[in-house]
């Protein structure tokens, strides 16, 4: 006689997982036809059939007890095997999980090390740039100080008092070699604000302009030697 898995499960009140376990353990005879699995049952060798026929087959109480004990022990043994398989699979899964967790931890550590190395590299670059910039600024500062130190300050030409006096020429006429800036500006047809602008212009450049002569706090012009048109323009 042959039964499908569902028929066998209903007949012997056994779960399909248990039936598959017995099939894998080759404890049941079966055939496959057109993709359907059939379990072969021999009436004389079926433990379940024996259990059904216990009242008729057992002649003594001892035989009945032996048959029942055998019928009960087989499922217990099968359940223990299934539990052992599940435990083994759980252990393997735990090992895989532990392995993956360790791998993830290693990856995280590697990534953190890479980030720290990259951060240190960037900090070194910025420190090098700062050092280079400081060196450039120090060089520029030193150069400016040297230029200021070596810059020659124009010495204002001063003349003896005698040279400021008017000289008489051979014809008895008086000619002035120098003329005071203030007096010269008064002689021009200028407004007050214009004279102030020109004075300010002269005071701004007189230290560096050789054309301007200073004596006793006053500035003098020598038109016989120099041209002042750029300073006197208004």
C-alpha positions as CSV (number, residue, x, y, z in Angstrom):
1,X,0.0,0.0,0.0
2,X,1.2,3.5,-0.7
3,X,0.1,6.8,0.7
4,X,0.9,10.5,0.0
5,X,2.5,12.6,2.6
6,X,-0.8,14.2,3.6
7,X,-2.5,10.8,3.8
8,X,0.3,9.4,5.8
9,X,0.3,12.4,8.1
10,X,-3.5,12.0,8.8
11,X,-3.4,8.3,9.1
12,X,-0.6,8.1,11.6
13,X,-1.1,11.6,13.2
14,X,2.4,12.7,12.4
15,X,3.6,16.2,11.3
16,X,4.9,16.7,7.8
17,X,8.3,17.9,9.3
18,X,8.6,14.6,11.1
19,X,7.8,12.7,7.9
20,X,10.4,14.6,6.0
21,X,12.9,13.9,8.7
22,X,12.2,10.2,8.5
23,X,12.5,10.3,4.7
24,X,15.9,12.0,4.9
25,X,17.0,9.4,7.5
26,X,15.7,6.7,5.1
27,X,13.5,5.2,7.8
28,X,10.5,5.1,5.4
29,X,10.3,3.5,1.9
30,X,9.0,5.9,-0.7
31,X,8.8,6.4,-4.4
32,X,8.3,9.5,-6.5
33,X,5.9,9.5,-9.5
34,X,5.1,12.6,-11.5
35,X,6.6,14.8,-8.9
36,X,4.5,13.3,-6.1
37,X,6.1,11.3,-3.2
38,X,4.4,8.1,-2.1
39,X,5.3,6.3,1.1
40,X,5.2,2.5,0.8
41,X,3.6,0.7,3.7
42,X,3.9,-3.0,4.3
43,X,1.1,-4.2,6.6
44,X,3.2,-6.8,8.4
45,X,6.1,-4.3,9.1
46,X,4.2,-1.2,10.0
47,X,4.6,-0.2,13.6
48,X,1.6,1.9,13.4
49,X,-0.5,-0.9,12.0
50,X,0.8,-3.0,14.9
51,X,-0.4,-0.4,17.3
52,X,-3.8,-0.4,15.7
53,X,-4.0,-4.2,16.0
54,X,-2.6,-4.5,19.5
55,X,-5.7,-5.9,21.0
56,X,-5.8,-8.7,18.4
57,X,-2.1,-9.4,17.9
58,X,-1.0,-9.3,21.6
59,X,-1.7,-12.6,23.3
60,X,-0.3,-11.6,26.7
61,X,-0.1,-8.4,28.7
62,X,3.7,-8.5,28.4
63,X,3.6,-8.6,24.6
64,X,1.2,-5.7,24.6
65,X,3.5,-3.7,26.9
66,X,6.5,-4.5,24.6
67,X,4.7,-3.4,21.5
68,X,3.5,-0.2,23.1
69,X,6.9,0.5,24.4
70,X,8.5,0.1,21.0
71,X,5.8,2.2,19.4
72,X,6.4,5.0,22.0
73,X,10.2,4.9,21.9
74,X,10.4,5.4,18.1
75,X,8.8,8.8,18.1
76,X,10.8,9.8,21.2
77,X,14.0,8.9,19.4
78,X,12.9,10.7,16.3
79,X,12.1,13.9,18.2
80,X,15.5,13.7,19.9
81,X,17.2,13.5,16.5
82,X,15.2,16.5,15.2
83,X,16.1,18.5,18.3
84,X,19.7,17.6,17.9
85,X,19.6,18.7,14.3
86,X,18.0,22.0,15.3
87,X,20.6,22.5,18.0
88,X,23.4,21.8,15.5
89,X,21.9,24.3,13.0
90,X,21.5,26.9,15.8
91,X,25.1,26.4,16.8
92,X,26.3,26.8,13.2
93,X,24.1,29.9,12.8
94,X,25.6,31.4,16.0
95,X,29.1,30.7,14.7
96,X,28.2,32.5,11.4
97,X,26.7,35.4,13.4
98,X,29.8,35.7,15.6
99,X,32.1,35.6,12.5
100,X,30.0,38.3,10.8
101,X,30.1,40.5,13.9
102,X,33.8,40.1,14.2
103,X,34.2,41.0,10.5
104,X,32.0,44.0,10.9
105,X,34.0,45.1,13.9
106,X,37.3,44.8,11.9
107,X,35.8,46.8,9.0
108,X,34.7,49.5,11.4
109,X,38.2,49.6,13.0
110,X,39.8,49.8,9.6
111,X,37.5,52.6,8.6
112,X,38.2,54.5,11.8
113,X,42.0,54.1,11.3
114,X,41.7,55.3,7.7
115,X,39.7,58.4,8.9
116,X,42.2,59.1,11.6
117,X,45.1,58.7,9.1
118,X,43.4,61.1,6.7
119,X,42.7,63.6,9.5
120,X,46.3,63.5,10.6
121,X,47.5,64.0,7.0
122,X,45.2,67.0,6.5
123,X,46.4,68.5,9.8
124,X,50.1,68.0,8.7
125,X,49.3,69.7,5.4
126,X,47.7,72.7,7.2
127,X,50.6,72.9,9.7
128,X,53.1,72.9,6.8
129,X,51.1,75.6,5.0
130,X,51.0,77.7,8.2
131,X,54.7,77.3,8.7
132,X,55.3,78.3,5.1
133,X,53.0,81.3,5.4
134,X,54.7,82.4,8.6
135,X,58.1,82.2,6.9
136,X,56.9,84.3,4.0
137,X,55.4,86.9,6.3
138,X,58.6,87.0,8.3
139,X,60.6,87.4,5.1
140,X,58.4,90.2,3.9
141,X,58.6,91.9,7.3
142,X,62.4,91.7,7.4
143,X,62.6,93.1,3.9
144,X,60.4,96.0,4.8
145,X,62.4,96.7,7.9
146,X,65.6,96.7,5.9
147,X,64.1,99.0,3.3
148,X,63.0,101.4,5.9
149,X,66.4,101.2,7.6
150,X,68.3,101.8,4.4
151,X,66.0,104.4,3.1
152,X,67.8,107.7,2.9
153,X,66.0,110.6,4.4
154,X,66.3,113.7,2.3
155,X,68.3,116.4,4.1
156,X,66.8,119.7,3.8
157,X,69.1,122.2,2.3
158,X,69.9,125.0,4.6
159,X,71.6,128.1,3.6
160,X,73.6,130.6,5.7
161,X,71.8,133.7,6.7
162,X,74.0,135.7,4.5
163,X,72.9,134.0,1.4
164,X,69.3,134.8,2.2
165,X,70.0,138.5,2.1
166,X,69.5,140.3,-1.0
167,X,72.6,140.7,-3.2
168,X,73.3,143.9,-5.2
169,X,74.4,143.5,-8.7
170,X,76.9,145.6,-10.5
171,X,74.1,148.0,-11.6
172,X,72.9,148.6,-8.1
173,X,69.7,146.6,-8.7
174,X,68.5,144.2,-6.0
175,X,67.7,140.6,-7.1
176,X,66.5,137.8,-4.8
177,X,67.9,134.3,-5.4
178,X,65.3,132.7,-3.1
179,X,61.7,133.6,-2.3
180,X,59.6,132.5,0.6
181,X,56.7,130.3,-0.3
182,X,54.2,132.3,1.8
183,X,55.3,135.6,0.3
184,X,55.2,134.1,-3.2
185,X,51.6,132.8,-2.7
186,X,50.5,136.2,-1.5
187,X,51.8,137.7,-4.7
188,X,49.6,135.4,-6.7
189,X,45.9,136.1,-7.4
190,X,44.7,133.2,-5.4
191,X,41.9,132.7,-2.9
192,X,42.5,131.7,0.6
193,X,41.5,128.0,0.3
194,X,43.7,127.7,-2.8
195,X,46.8,129.0,-0.9
196,X,46.0,126.5,1.9
197,X,45.9,123.6,-0.6
198,X,49.2,124.6,-2.2
199,X,50.8,125.0,1.3
200,X,49.6,121.6,2.3
201,X,51.0,120.1,-0.8
202,X,54.4,121.6,-0.1
203,X,54.4,120.5,3.5
204,X,53.5,117.0,2.4
205,X,56.5,116.5,0.1
206,X,59.2,118.9,1.4
207,X,61.1,116.2,3.3
208,X,61.6,114.2,0.0
209,X,61.7,117.0,-2.5
210,X,65.1,118.6,-3.1
211,X,63.5,121.6,-4.7
212,X,62.1,122.9,-1.4
213,X,64.6,124.7,0.8
214,X,63.9,125.1,4.5
215,X,65.4,127.7,6.8
216,X,64.3,128.8,10.3
217,X,61.0,127.0,9.9
218,X,60.2,128.6,6.6
219,X,60.2,127.2,3.1
220,X,61.9,128.9,0.2
221,X,61.7,128.4,-3.6
222,X,64.5,128.9,-6.1
223,X,62.9,129.5,-9.5
224,X,66.3,130.0,-11.1
225,X,67.2,126.3,-10.5
226,X,63.8,124.4,-10.2
227,X,60.4,124.2,-11.7
228,X,57.5,124.2,-9.2
229,X,54.6,124.1,-11.7
230,X,53.4,120.6,-10.4
231,X,53.1,121.9,-6.8
232,X,51.7,125.3,-7.6
233,X,48.9,124.1,-9.9
234,X,45.4,124.7,-8.7
